[in-house]
Amino acid sequence: MRIFICRRSAALARQTRDLLQRTGAHRIVGCVGAAQADAQRLRLSGADAFVLDCAMPYADGPALARALDPLPCVMLSGGMRVRGLPNVRWVERPEEISAALEGILRARLPAQSLREIAEELLCLGFKPQTLGTRQLQSALEIVLKDDDALGDVKGRVYRPIAERMGCSPASVERNIRYAIECAWTSGDLSALEARFGYTVQAEKGKPTNRAFLAQIAEHIRLHRA
């Protein structure tokens, strides 16, 4: 997701940029202080979401959010909250911004797509109550919303899930790998063969997490058309 950051000062904006870049989940398309804030500039940036301070010199965070509506904003409240801003998610600390952006990303995926993912995994024999299956479902949500996410699976898929669930990217990778292994052992062989062909055969091994995500996401897209 493309993010534009506008905070009270350019230094704070850069700190927020560095914080978000460490997660690798989003692409920063703008990073400015309040003196350079302008609703038209923000709109023309091509950003999908914005990070703003509520109180800023030279600019008014809530007024900017209203001008950007319906584009979503994450607003650092600074102890203040303004009603009547449906496109705003309020946070108290910079460390909460990433989780708020992840919530925006999830909300962009239609409910139909969420059902399609759940039904596809159930059809393949994944157990919905397991942690690995839930994390796999989240990974597919990210891939369906971001075509480039598979280029950096650790940074743009595992890391956002790990931050939301309070674990490490490595544990997300392991949990998804285990869920895939269980499906290959006890899942629906005919459904797996329909998706992956000869690779289902035991001697051919199982697909990598990345290959699995790519194949299932493409299957959902094709059957949605």
C-alpha positions as CSV (number, residue, x, y, z in Angstrom):
1,M,0.0,0.0,0.0
2,R,1.3,3.5,-0.9
3,I,1.6,5.8,2.1
4,F,2.1,9.6,2.4
5,I,3.4,10.9,5.7
6,C,2.7,14.5,6.9
7,R,3.6,15.3,10.5
8,R,4.3,18.4,12.6
9,S,7.9,18.6,11.4
10,A,10.0,17.1,8.6
11,A,12.1,15.3,11.3
12,L,9.1,13.6,12.8
13,A,7.9,12.6,9.3
14,R,11.3,11.0,8.6
15,Q,11.2,9.1,11.8
16,T,7.8,7.7,10.9
17,R,9.0,6.9,7.4
18,D,12.0,5.0,8.9
19,L,9.6,3.2,11.4
20,L,7.3,2.0,8.6
21,Q,10.2,1.1,6.2
22,R,11.5,-1.3,8.8
23,T,8.4,-3.3,8.4
24,G,8.7,-3.4,4.6
25,A,4.9,-3.7,4.3
26,H,4.3,-0.4,2.6
27,R,5.7,1.9,0.0
28,I,6.3,5.5,1.1
29,V,5.4,7.9,-1.7
30,G,5.7,11.2,0.4
31,C,7.3,12.4,3.6
32,V,6.9,16.1,4.6
33,G,6.5,18.4,7.5
34,A,3.4,20.5,8.1
35,A,4.9,23.5,6.4
36,Q,4.7,21.6,3.1
37,A,1.2,20.2,3.7
38,D,-1.4,20.8,1.0
39,A,-4.5,18.7,0.4
40,Q,-4.0,18.9,-3.4
41,R,-0.4,17.8,-3.2
42,L,-1.4,14.9,-1.0
43,R,-4.2,13.8,-3.4
44,L,-1.9,14.0,-6.4
45,S,0.7,11.8,-4.7
46,G,-1.1,8.7,-5.6
47,A,-1.1,7.5,-2.0
48,D,-3.6,4.9,-0.8
49,A,-3.5,6.2,2.8
50,F,-2.1,9.1,4.8
51,V,-0.4,9.5,8.2
52,L,-1.2,12.8,9.8
53,D,-0.8,14.6,13.1
54,C,-4.0,16.0,14.5
55,A,-2.4,19.3,15.7
56,M,0.2,20.8,13.3
57,P,1.6,24.3,12.7
58,Y,0.6,25.7,9.3
59,A,-1.9,22.9,8.8
60,D,-5.0,21.3,10.4
61,G,-4.9,17.5,10.5
62,P,-8.7,17.0,10.7
63,A,-9.2,19.6,7.9
64,L,-6.7,17.7,5.7
65,A,-8.5,14.4,6.5
66,R,-11.8,16.0,5.4
67,A,-10.3,17.2,2.2
68,L,-8.9,13.7,1.5
69,D,-12.1,11.8,2.3
70,P,-12.8,9.1,1.4
71,L,-9.1,8.2,1.2
72,P,-8.2,6.7,4.6
73,C,-6.0,8.5,7.2
74,V,-4.2,7.4,10.3
75,M,-4.2,10.3,12.7
76,L,-1.8,10.7,15.7
77,S,-4.2,12.3,18.2
78,G,-1.8,13.9,20.6
79,G,-4.6,13.6,23.2
80,M,-7.2,15.1,20.9
81,R,-10.0,13.4,18.9
82,V,-12.4,15.0,16.4
83,R,-15.8,13.5,15.7
84,G,-17.3,13.2,12.2
85,L,-14.2,11.8,10.4
86,P,-15.2,8.3,9.1
87,N,-12.0,8.0,7.1
88,V,-9.8,8.4,10.1
89,R,-8.2,5.8,12.4
90,W,-6.9,7.4,15.6
91,V,-3.7,6.3,17.3
92,E,-1.8,7.6,20.3
93,R,1.7,6.5,19.5
94,P,3.8,6.1,16.3
95,E,4.3,2.5,17.2
96,E,0.6,1.9,16.6
97,I,0.6,3.3,13.0
98,S,1.6,0.1,11.3
99,A,-1.2,-1.9,12.9
100,A,-3.7,0.8,11.9
101,L,-2.5,0.7,8.3
102,E,-2.8,-3.0,8.3
103,G,-6.4,-2.6,9.4
104,I,-7.0,-0.2,6.5
105,L,-5.4,-2.7,4.1
106,R,-7.7,-5.5,5.3
107,A,-10.7,-3.3,5.0
108,R,-10.0,-2.6,1.3
109,L,-10.5,-6.3,0.5
110,P,-14.2,-7.0,-0.3
111,A,-16.1,-9.3,2.0
112,Q,-16.6,-11.6,-1.1
113,S,-12.8,-12.1,-1.4
114,L,-12.5,-12.9,2.3
115,R,-15.2,-15.6,1.9
116,E,-13.4,-16.9,-1.3
117,I,-10.2,-17.3,0.6
118,A,-11.8,-19.1,3.5
119,E,-13.8,-21.4,1.2
120,E,-10.7,-22.2,-0.9
121,L,-8.6,-23.3,2.1
122,L,-11.5,-25.3,3.5
123,C,-11.9,-27.0,0.1
124,L,-8.2,-28.0,0.1
125,G,-8.5,-29.5,3.5
126,F,-6.9,-26.9,5.8
127,K,-8.2,-26.9,9.3
128,P,-9.7,-23.4,10.0
129,Q,-9.1,-23.5,13.7
130,T,-5.3,-23.8,13.5
131,L,-2.9,-20.8,13.8
132,G,-1.1,-21.6,10.6
133,T,-4.3,-21.6,8.6
134,R,-5.4,-18.3,10.0
135,Q,-2.0,-16.8,9.2
136,L,-2.2,-18.3,5.7
137,Q,-5.6,-16.7,5.2
138,S,-4.1,-13.3,6.2
139,A,-1.2,-13.9,3.8
140,L,-3.6,-14.6,0.9
141,E,-5.5,-11.4,1.8
142,I,-2.3,-9.4,1.5
143,V,-1.3,-11.0,-1.8
144,L,-4.7,-10.5,-3.4
145,K,-4.6,-6.8,-2.5
146,D,-0.9,-6.2,-3.4
147,D,0.4,-7.8,-6.6
148,D,4.0,-7.0,-5.7
149,A,3.9,-8.5,-2.2
150,L,5.3,-11.9,-3.4
151,G,8.5,-10.1,-4.4
152,D,9.3,-9.7,-0.7
153,V,7.3,-12.3,1.2
154,K,9.2,-11.8,4.4
155,G,8.9,-8.1,4.5
156,R,5.5,-7.5,2.9
157,V,3.6,-10.7,3.9
158,Y,5.1,-12.3,7.1
159,R,6.1,-9.1,8.9
160,P,2.7,-7.3,8.9
161,I,1.0,-10.5,10.1
162,A,3.6,-11.0,12.8
163,E,3.2,-7.4,14.0
164,R,-0.6,-7.8,14.2
165,M,-0.3,-11.1,16.0
166,G,2.6,-10.3,18.3
167,C,5.1,-12.8,17.0
168,S,8.1,-13.0,14.7
169,P,8.0,-13.2,10.9
170,A,10.0,-16.5,11.2
171,S,7.2,-18.0,13.3
172,V,4.6,-16.9,10.7
173,E,6.7,-18.6,8.0
174,R,7.0,-21.8,10.0
175,N,3.3,-21.9,10.9
176,I,2.2,-21.4,7.3
177,R,4.7,-24.1,6.2
178,Y,3.4,-26.5,8.7
179,A,-0.2,-25.8,7.6
180,I,0.7,-26.6,4.0
181,E,2.5,-29.8,5.1
182,C,-0.6,-30.9,7.0
183,A,-2.8,-30.2,4.0
184,W,-0.5,-32.2,1.8
185,T,-0.6,-35.1,4.2
186,S,-4.3,-35.2,5.1
187,G,-6.1,-32.7,2.8
188,D,-8.3,-33.2,-0.3
189,L,-6.0,-34.8,-2.8
190,S,-8.3,-34.2,-5.8
191,A,-8.6,-30.5,-5.0
192,L,-4.8,-30.2,-4.5
193,E,-4.2,-32.0,-7.8
194,A,-6.6,-29.6,-9.5
195,R,-4.6,-26.6,-8.3
196,F,-1.0,-28.0,-8.4
197,G,-1.0,-30.9,-10.8
198,Y,1.8,-33.4,-10.6
199,T,3.5,-31.5,-7.8
200,V,1.1,-33.1,-5.3
201,Q,2.9,-36.4,-5.8
202,A,4.9,-37.2,-2.7
203,E,8.2,-37.7,-4.6
204,K,7.8,-34.2,-6.1
205,G,7.7,-32.5,-2.8
206,K,5.4,-29.7,-1.6
207,P,5.3,-26.2,-3.0
208,T,7.2,-23.4,-1.1
209,N,5.1,-21.0,0.8
210,R,5.6,-18.4,-1.9
211,A,4.6,-20.8,-4.7
212,F,1.5,-21.9,-2.7
213,L,0.4,-18.3,-2.2
214,A,1.0,-17.4,-5.8
215,Q,-0.9,-20.4,-7.1
216,I,-3.9,-20.1,-4.8
217,A,-4.2,-16.3,-5.3
218,E,-4.2,-16.8,-9.1
219,H,-6.8,-19.5,-8.8
220,I,-9.1,-17.2,-6.8
221,R,-8.6,-14.4,-9.3
222,L,-9.3,-16.6,-12.3
223,H,-12.5,-18.0,-10.8
224,R,-13.6,-14.6,-9.7
225,A,-13.7,-13.3,-13.3
